[in-house]
Amino acid sequence: STSLKYYKREDVQKAVIEHGRDKEVAARFNDMFGKRPDTLTYPNDVLELAKQGATSFHCSEELWTNPMILVPQMEKKELDKQRKGWDLLIDIDCDVEDGSMDYQKIATELIIRELKMHGVNAVTAKFSGNKGFHIAVPFEAFPKEVNGKNTKDLFPEAPKKVAFYLKERIKKELGGRILKLHTNNFAAVAQRAGKKIEEIKDKVEGDFESETRQELKVDSFLVIDTLLISSRHMYRMPYSMHEKSGLVSVPI
């Protein structure tokens, strides 16, 4: 009843339809997904699925000429033929003991800053609906070709490389900022992350051969997810509810 009341809102219906244009869309019914492939065309489609018990809506990162002709185990050559583009999506998630999102906020801030430092201004972010954030760059922000290849065909390799590059660029500052929250106390971070202290420490060589220092091994507890970047993988759409938290995945 809660989700039905929410999806009755016309502004929510229109926002979901707008975001799902040219994308494969699937409705989720608590723990189960509905049929795939599927699309949403009219605002009333959202309401009708909610009446059938749909609790959330998910869509592909990829943009298709016709999502309805997609089938499982399609070869890359055929997927490339049907794909007209893709959005870069980076998922930031962390499961800490107190449920707060300080670490995720820092990572989100740093990645957005890094993108803008590289001249990428078409950046959006949204609360995932549970414990993290999604950062996105639309396909229109990318050049049509990279090294003589159509950018639309460079999925999932290109967005994975971009995500990995961004992770490496922010890694040191991210660890330092998180440690600063705990006055450089590794034990406090380990306790909050539910890890052993040796799991979150990384020994790094300094400028001199005999010099080493301890840095925070952020990826042991905070995930900047590139696994999400895979063909036909789906993510929770903006303004969609989250089944576990009861919260809305709202753009920020």
C-alpha positions in Angstrom: 0.0 0.0 0.0 2.9 2.4 0.7 4.5 1.8 -2.7 1.2 2.0 -4.5 0.4 5.4 -2.8 3.8 6.6 -3.8 3.7 5.5 -7.5 0.2 7.1 -7.8 2.1 10.5 -7.9 2.1 11.8 -11.5 5.4 13.6 -11.0 7.0 10.3 -10.0 5.5 8.4 -13.0 6.7 11.1 -15.4 10.2 11.1 -14.0 10.5 7.3 -14.2 9.3 7.3 -17.8 11.7 10.1 -18.8 14.7 8.2 -17.3 13.7 4.9 -19.0 13.7 6.3 -22.5 15.6 4.0 -24.9 16.6 1.7 -22.0 15.6 -1.8 -21.0 13.4 -1.5 -17.9 12.4 -4.2 -15.4 9.9 -3.9 -12.5 10.8 -5.6 -9.2 8.2 -7.2 -7.1 9.8 -7.3 -3.6 12.5 -10.1 -4.1 11.6 -11.0 -7.7 12.0 -9.2 -11.0 9.3 -9.1 -13.6 9.7 -10.1 -17.3 12.7 -9.1 -19.3 13.1 -7.4 -21.7 10.5 -4.7 -21.0 10.1 -1.0 -21.5 7.9 1.8 -20.1 6.2 4.1 -22.5 3.4 5.9 -20.7 3.1 7.3 -17.1 0.2 5.0 -16.5 2.4 2.0 -17.2 4.2 2.7 -13.9 0.9 2.9 -12.0 -0.5 -0.3 -13.5 2.7 -2.2 -12.5 2.4 -0.7 -9.0 -1.2 -2.0 -8.8 0.2 -5.5 -9.6 2.6 -5.2 -6.7 5.7 -3.6 -8.3 7.9 -2.1 -5.5 10.7 -0.6 -7.6 11.9 0.0 -11.2 15.3 -0.7 -12.7 16.9 0.2 -16.0 20.0 -0.6 -18.1 23.0 1.6 -18.4 22.9 0.9 -22.1 20.7 2.7 -24.6 19.1 0.5 -27.3 17.5 1.0 -30.7 14.8 -1.5 -29.6 15.2 -3.0 -26.1 12.4 -5.5 -26.8 14.5 -7.6 -29.2 17.2 -8.3 -26.6 17.6 -12.0 -25.5 19.9 -13.8 -23.0 23.4 -14.8 -24.2 23.4 -12.4 -27.2 26.9 -12.2 -28.8 28.8 -9.0 -28.3 28.7 -8.3 -32.1 24.9 -8.4 -32.0 24.7 -6.3 -28.8 27.0 -3.7 -30.4 24.7 -3.5 -33.4 21.6 -2.9 -31.2 23.3 -0.6 -28.7 23.1 3.2 -29.5 25.0 4.4 -26.5 25.6 3.9 -22.8 25.8 6.1 -19.6 28.7 5.9 -17.2 27.4 4.8 -13.8 29.5 4.4 -10.7 28.1 2.8 -7.6 29.5 3.7 -4.2 28.6 1.5 -1.3 29.8 0.7 2.2 28.4 -1.4 5.0 29.5 0.1 8.3 28.4 -0.8 11.8 26.5 2.4 12.6 24.8 2.7 9.1 26.0 6.2 8.5 27.2 7.3 5.1 30.2 9.6 5.9 32.6 7.5 3.9 30.3 7.2 0.9 29.8 11.0 0.9 33.5 11.7 0.8 34.1 9.2 -2.0 31.2 10.7 -4.0 32.5 14.2 -3.5 36.0 13.3 -4.6 34.9 11.4 -7.8 32.6 14.3 -8.8 35.5 16.7 -8.2 37.9 14.6 -10.2 35.5 14.4 -13.2 35.0 18.2 -13.1 38.8 18.7 -13.0 39.0 16.7 -16.2 36.4 19.0 -17.8 33.4 16.8 -17.4 30.6 19.0 -16.1 27.6 16.8 -17.1 27.7 14.9 -13.8 24.7 13.8 -11.7 24.4 11.9 -8.4 21.6 10.3 -6.5 21.1 8.5 -3.2 20.9 4.8 -4.0 17.9 4.3 -1.7 19.8 2.3 0.9 23.5 2.8 1.9 25.2 4.6 -1.0 25.3 6.8 -4.0 25.2 6.5 -7.8 27.2 8.9 -9.9 26.4 9.2 -13.6 27.7 10.8 -16.7 25.3 10.7 -19.7 26.4 9.3 -23.1 26.0 12.7 -24.7 29.0 13.9 -22.8 31.4 11.5 -24.5 33.0 11.9 -27.9 31.5 9.9 -30.8 34.8 8.1 -31.4 37.8 7.1 -29.4 41.0 6.0 -31.2 39.0 5.5 -34.4 36.4 3.3 -32.7 32.7 4.1 -32.1 32.3 5.0 -28.5 28.9 3.2 -28.4 30.8 -0.1 -29.1 33.3 0.4 -26.2 31.0 -1.1 -23.6 31.7 -2.3 -21.0 35.5 -1.9 -21.4 35.6 1.9 -21.7 33.4 2.8 -18.6 35.3 0.1 -16.6 38.6 1.8 -17.4 37.2 5.2 -16.5 35.9 4.0 -13.2 39.2 2.3 -12.4 41.1 5.4 -13.3 38.9 7.5 -11.0 39.3 5.0 -8.1 43.1 5.2 -8.4 43.1 9.0 -8.6 41.1 9.5 -5.4 42.5 6.5 -3.4 45.1 8.3 -1.4 43.0 11.4 -0.5 40.0 9.2 0.3 41.9 7.2 2.8 43.4 10.3 4.3 40.0 12.0 4.7 38.4 8.9 6.3 41.3 8.6 8.7 41.0 12.3 9.6 37.4 11.6 10.7 38.8 9.3 13.4 41.9 11.4 14.2 44.1 9.0 12.3 43.0 6.1 14.5 43.1 2.9 12.3 41.5 0.9 15.1 38.4 3.1 15.1 38.0 2.7 11.3 38.4 -1.1 11.6 35.8 -1.3 14.4 33.3 0.8 12.4 33.9 -1.2 9.2 33.6 -4.5 11.1 37.1 -5.5 10.0 40.3 -6.6 11.6 42.9 -3.8 11.9 45.4 -5.6 9.6 42.7 -5.9 6.9 42.4 -2.1 6.6 46.1 -1.2 6.7 48.3 -1.0 3.6 52.1 -0.7 3.7 53.3 1.8 1.1 56.8 2.6 0.1 57.9 6.2 0.7 60.3 8.4 -1.3 63.4 6.7 0.1 64.2 3.0 -0.1 64.1 2.4 3.6 61.0 4.5 4.2 57.5 2.9 4.5 54.2 4.3 5.7 50.8 3.0 6.7 47.8 4.0 4.5 44.2 3.1 4.8 43.2 0.2 2.5 39.9 1.8 1.6 38.7 -0.9 -0.9 38.6 -3.5 1.9 35.4 -1.9 3.2 34.2 0.8 0.8 33.2 -0.4 -2.7 33.4 1.8 -5.8 31.7 -0.7 -7.9 32.7 -1.5 -11.5 30.9 -4.8 -11.5 27.8 -2.8 -12.1 29.3 -1.9 -15.5 28.3 -5.0 -17.5 26.1 -5.6 -20.4 22.4 -5.6 -19.6 23.1 -5.0 -15.9 20.4 -2.8 -14.3 20.4 -0.2 -11.5 17.6 1.3 -9.5 16.0 4.2 -11.4 15.8 7.7 -10.0 12.6 8.2 -7.9 12.2 4.5 -7.4 11.7 3.0 -4.0 14.0 0.6 -2.2 12.4 -2.5 -0.9 14.7 -3.0 2.2 14.9 0.6 3.4 11.5 1.9 2.3 13.4 5.0 1.1 13.4 6.7 -2.4 16.4 6.7 -4.7 16.4 10.5 -5.0 18.7 12.7 -7.1 20.7 15.1 -5.0 
